């Protein structure tokens, strides 16, 4: 297993939860660093942030947000940014225009309410048609496109978290490392600034501070719930990947060829 290192986290002024999810020991070797990035959205990026993102030489951005989110929070790019942005058109949340954590906030008042709602949300997230379509583009990109990639949604924790965990699972990253990477959302970057950037709309829904922090964080049980639902319906994560995402053994071998040092 690979210990979690803070050097995989990049601190930006207006982009939250930006980090490298490479570097872990996988089945075919160690995943490369600097080629696999994940983050929240970039609508609040500063000029300095945009220059830093450009300098990462990201060739492919996979945007897991829905059409309404992209319209409400258009991601900023440096004028010299030359990467391709991939997404499946439509809504990736079941309620139009809401990120997964905002969707979970409906009818929540306490921290226990929040936890129960997040668990319920994760039970069905892997079967949302448009989200599955963008994860399919994600897998194809990792198997066929050169250069670094960036996977993001609005907060970079739920839709992005499951997507990254699926890739880690398919590439044979140890379960403990997969979960630790998922949980890094809770400590990556300036957490208070991230909470402040998203809390105003949640506070308007009547959430307590404790409930808000549950909704804006992650817990291992959420990810385990998503994977249990996948296994219940498909038998294995690998069968789900092949059937729902079109990612079979040949794609996985191609990912290994491109992503393993």
C-alpha positions, 0 to 999 in steps of 0.5 A: 500500500502507498501512504497518503502524501500531502504533496499530491494536493495542489492548493489553489485560490479559487479551485477546491479539492485539486489533487493527483490520484496517481502514485499508488501501487497497482496490479501492473506497477505504480501509477504515474504521478502528474498524469491523473488529476481530480478537482472541483469545478473551476468557475471561481479560479483566479488568473494565477490558478488558470496559469497553474492549471495550464502549466500541468499540460492537461490534455483531457478534461472530463466534466461530470457535471450536468448541463444546468451546472455547466450553465450556472458555473462555467469553468474558466480556462487560461487563454493558452489552455489547449485541452479537450473537454469531454462530457455526456449531455444531460443532467448527472444529478436526478434533480435538475441543476444540483450537485450530488451533495446539494441534492442530498441536502433536501429535507435534511436537518441533522447530521444523522439525516445528512448521513442517511441521505448521502448513503441513499444517494450513493446507492443509485449514483452508479446507475444514472444514465448521463453520469454513466455516459460521462464515466464511459468517456472517462474510461475511453480517454484513459485508455486511448488519449495521451497526456494528463487528464483531469476529472471533475464535477462541482465539488470533486467528491461524489461523482468524481470520487466514485469515478476515481475509485472505479479506475483504482479498482479496475487497475488493482490499487489496494482497497485501503489506498482507494478508500484513503484517496476518496477520504482525502477530500476531507483534508485536501486544501483549505477546507473552511474556504471550500465549505464557505464557497458552497454553504450559503445555499445549503444554509438556506435549506435549513441545515445545521452546521454539523449537517452541512459538514457531513453533506460537504464531506465524505465517509467510507460508508458512502463509497462502500455503499456505491460498490455494494450496489454495483456488485448486487446488480452486476456481480463484480465491479469488473462486470459493471465496467464492461457492461455499463461503461464499455471498459473491458480487459482490453481497455484496462490493459491500455490504461495500464500501458499509458498510466503505469510507470 
